[in-house]
Amino acid sequence: MSPLEFLTDLVNPDLAFLPKALAVAVMSSLVCGVVGCYVVLRGMAFIGDAVAHAVFPGLAVAFVVSGNLVVGGTVAGIITAVLVALFSQNRRLKEDSVIGVFFAASFALGIVIIAQAPGYAGSLQQFLFGSIVGIPTSDLYVVGVTGLVVLAALFALHKELVTISLDRESARALGVPVFWLDLVLYVLITLAVVMSVQTIGNILVLALLVTPAATARLLTDRLGVMMALAPAVGGFSALAGVYVSWSWDLPTGGTIVLVLTAAFLGAFFLSPRQGLLARVAARRAERSLSPTLPATGDPR
């Protein structure tokens, strides 16, 4: 399918779900790209996967009662985030241990809940791997408003979030409210994950949260530039992923993730400063410029 044919399908009234899916995918990618910068900066990629598990019972409840999936997932994720933040204050347990306990339990609870709904197998597949045909117009507005709220909160707390990301103990010694900032960040990650679940799926959403930021990290050493590049990489990958999946009848979520991975690999090998090829070339140039050692033995 050519890009022109894809644009024709986007404006086709009989395919009204397609532009909605594209809009949600791009908006989710933009927000996840920005949030993911803090996730990568803190080295907490596990939290993205964990939050994806945490929102699942809320999605299941919302599905069973025919409620709004975004609202249901958000409520479940926030409750779990609060529990993790509280239990993490116990210094005998590391944060990742508490996260593993509660988020695995949340996912198990979601499976039990959705199993009570008729035809749950198909619904479970939709939650796990995403779907572009089941996005109502109301969710489009909810995702848009939620994304603006997340970006506004990150902008307002940027300095504090960067501080606790770089050195938590020093921030605590300076009187920075680390606990409350952790809680806010968990909630913002939860909102970003919930926005993305419908198009990319519960299992693959971690890629949308981490891969654009990791790709941007390979391309720059400046945080501001990284936060501009990450959503750009995510948004373009979402657009390309939806186009390829629609053209070749492929799963949307999986295709978006593969495009993101291709972008990451491209940055890994071809980045002008941090890329593998650039490092190899620099080493060769360094060897060629190093002075030749004199031959050993008696010069006479």
HELIX and SHEET records of a PDB file:
HELIX    1   1 PRO A    3  LEU A   10  1                                   8    
HELIX    2   2 PRO A   13  LEU A   15  5                                   3    
HELIX    3   3 PHE A   17  ARG A   42  1                                  26    
HELIX    4   4 ALA A   45  ALA A   54  1                                  10    
HELIX    5   5 PHE A   56  VAL A   64  1                                   9    
HELIX    6   6 LEU A   69  PHE A   87  1                                  19    
HELIX    7   7 GLU A   95  ILE A  114  1                                  20    
HELIX    8   8 TYR A  120  PHE A  129  1                                  10    
HELIX    9   9 THR A  137  ALA A  156  1                                  20    
HELIX   10  10 HIS A  158  LEU A  166  1                                   9    
HELIX   11  11 ARG A  168  ALA A  173  1                                   6    
HELIX   12  12 VAL A  178  ILE A  200  1                                  23    
HELIX   13  13 VAL A  205  LEU A  219  1                                  15    
HELIX   14  14 LEU A  223  TRP A  248  1                                  26    
HELIX   15  15 THR A  252  LEU A  270  1                                  19    
HELIX   16  16 LEU A  276  LEU A  289  1                                  14    
END                                                                             
